[in-house]
Structures are given as structure tokens and as C-alpha cells.
Amino acid sequence: MVNKISAEEFYDNFAPNYDDVLKDPKCNAQHVYEAVKIFHQYNYHQGSVLDIGCGTGFLSQLLQGDFEYTGIDISANMLEYATKRGYKTIHKLIETALPEIDTQSYDFVFCLSSLHCVEDAKTAIDHLYRIARQAIFISIDETTEEYIENFVVPVYEHSKIVIENAIEDYFILGWTSPTTGIPIQTRMIYIEKKLK
Ligand SMILES: C[S@@+](CC[C@H](N)C(=O)[O-])C[C@H]1O[C@@H](n2cnc3c(N)ncnc32)[C@H](O)[C@@H]1O
């Protein structure tokens, strides 16, 4: 097992290179593009977006339409980039921020590639259901024993968690970890809160 550091420290250091790594063919990151593909497939064009574990706010570069973004992240350096992309930001742990957010206060809730950093994913997902007015988009990375041992941030395996009433629910090859070289399977989930 490698010596662990906090998500905050790791992602603060990673922030300046994060978008380049996302675009690097060696990382082959598909999860954000796949979530955006689902989003457009269901014809959403405007509204408020809560982006949980938003990183640099890369999502906002891909969604076509008129959206207002709020991002939650523990990394101040990541949030600096998101702010430049027009995000309002909440610099807190997901576990602390979600219970403080009002019920049905955002049209769309995204949580891409960050739930594996949260120990109690079930409670976080319950909050996603509570907070979203229209739709929820989640990607959950499968964390194998090899990945849990070799990635420097503590991560948890939630990819088989039971999710009720999902309209889309399937695995893709989400990305290849740039630090460990391990390919990561990612579960893509789309949940509708109300009929359009
Ligand atoms: C793998 S990146 C994903 C970024 C973006 N959502 C994407 O899919 O490209 C994970 C992000 O979650 C943040 N993060 C990890 N654990 C967190 C926690 N417990 N609370 C808040 N943010 C966290 C990290 O700082 C990082 O920006």
C-alpha cells in the first residue's frame, strides 16, 4: 500500500495539468463526454447545474445551452479554474456541502468521477435525489483492490451500489489513471426526476 495523502493536497497539485490530462489520449477520459452525450440525448437546453466534485469545471466547456453552474470541490486550486469558467463555487467536502443545500434547488445535478472519494456514497446519492429538480447524472469509477492500494488518495469501491429508477445505467471504459496506469471501468447513470 502506498503512503496516502488527502484529496485536497493531491488535486491542488494536479489542478494546473488536469484539463491536459483529461484530453491526453493516454488517459482516454470518456466519462465526461459520455455524461454530456446522455444529457444532450434527452434534450436539455437551459437551467441551473450543480457540479459535485467539479474540478476545473471542464463540464461547462461541453454542455451546449444556457446554464448557470455551481461547483462543489475540496481543492481550492481546482475551483480557481472553475471560477474562471463562470462557476459559483462551494469550497467544502462533498459530505459537508450536500446536507446544506436546499431541496429541489438545482435543475441538473452532476457528480462525475468523484463519488469514489466519498466513503458514504449512499448518503451522498440520497442528497442528489433530494437536490435535483429535473435530472441527475452520475459516473462512478470502479476501484479495484489494485487501484485502492496504488492510488495515493484514499478511495472506496461503490460501483455496484443499488440505484433505483435509473433510465440509463451501464459501464464504459471511463479513463486510464495517469498516476497508476490502471484502466478504470466507469458506471454511467442517468435519473429523471420529473417528466419533461
Ligand atoms: C477525478 S476528479 C473529477 C473532476 C470532474 N468531475 C471530472 O469528471 O473530470 C475528482 C474531483 O473531486 C474532488 N474531490 C475529491 N474528493 C472530494 C470530497 N470528499 N469533497 C469535495 N471534493 C472532492 C477533487 O478535488 C477533484 O477535483
The ligand as an SDF file (V2000), in Angstrom:
LIG
                    3D

 27 29  0  0  0  0  0  0  0  0999 V2000
  -11.2790   12.8140  -10.6190 C   0  0  0  0  0  0  0  0  0  0  0  0
  -11.6650   14.4900  -10.3140 S   0  0  0  0  0  0  0  0  0  0  0  0
  -13.1660   14.6810  -11.2550 C   0  0  0  0  0  0  0  0  0  0  0  0
  -13.3660   16.0810  -11.7620 C   0  0  0  0  0  0  0  0  0  0  0  0
  -14.5200   16.2280  -12.7610 C   0  0  0  0  0  0  0  0  0  0  0  0
  -15.8080   15.9700  -12.1180 N   0  0  0  0  0  0  0  0  0  0  0  0
  -14.3320   15.2640  -13.9230 C   0  0  0  0  0  0  0  0  0  0  0  0
  -15.0990   14.3040  -14.0380 O   0  0  0  0  0  0  0  0  0  0  0  0
  -13.4000   15.4850  -14.7040 O   0  0  0  0  0  0  0  0  0  0  0  0
  -12.3070   14.4330   -8.6450 C   0  0  0  0  0  0  0  0  0  0  0  0
  -12.6040   15.8310   -8.0780 C   0  0  0  0  0  0  0  0  0  0  0  0
  -13.3200   15.6700   -6.8480 O   0  0  0  0  0  0  0  0  0  0  0  0
  -12.7170   16.4580   -5.8300 C   0  0  0  0  0  0  0  0  0  0  0  0
  -12.9280   15.7400   -4.5570 N   0  0  0  0  0  0  0  0  0  0  0  0
  -12.4530   14.5110   -4.2140 C   0  0  0  0  0  0  0  0  0  0  0  0
  -12.9330   14.1500   -3.0150 N   0  0  0  0  0  0  0  0  0  0  0  0
  -13.7240   15.1650   -2.5920 C   0  0  0  0  0  0  0  0  0  0  0  0
  -14.5380   15.3820   -1.4390 C   0  0  0  0  0  0  0  0  0  0  0  0
  -14.6410   14.4500   -0.4870 N   0  0  0  0  0  0  0  0  0  0  0  0
  -15.2250   16.5370   -1.3450 N   0  0  0  0  0  0  0  0  0  0  0  0
  -15.1260   17.5010   -2.3210 C   0  0  0  0  0  0  0  0  0  0  0  0
  -14.3940   17.3430   -3.4410 N   0  0  0  0  0  0  0  0  0  0  0  0
  -13.7080   16.1900   -3.5730 C   0  0  0  0  0  0  0  0  0  0  0  0
  -11.2620   16.5860   -6.2210 C   0  0  0  0  0  0  0  0  0  0  0  0
  -10.6650   17.7300   -5.6520 O   0  0  0  0  0  0  0  0  0  0  0  0
  -11.3480   16.6310   -7.7450 C   0  0  0  0  0  0  0  0  0  0  0  0
  -11.4580   17.9370   -8.2390 O   0  0  0  0  0  0  0  0  0  0  0  0
  1  2  1  0
  2  3  1  0
  2 10  1  0
  3  4  1  0
  4  5  1  0
  5  6  1  0
  5  7  1  0
  7  8  2  0
  7  9  1  0
 10 11  1  0
 11 12  1  0
 11 26  1  0
 12 13  1  0
 13 14  1  0
 13 24  1  0
 14 15  1  0
 14 23  1  0
 15 16  2  0
 16 17  1  0
 17 18  1  0
 17 23  2  0
 18 19  1  0
 18 20  2  0
 20 21  1  0
 21 22  2  0
 22 23  1  0
 24 25  1  0
 24 26  1  0
 26 27  1  0
M  CHG  2   2   1   9  -1
M  END
$$$$
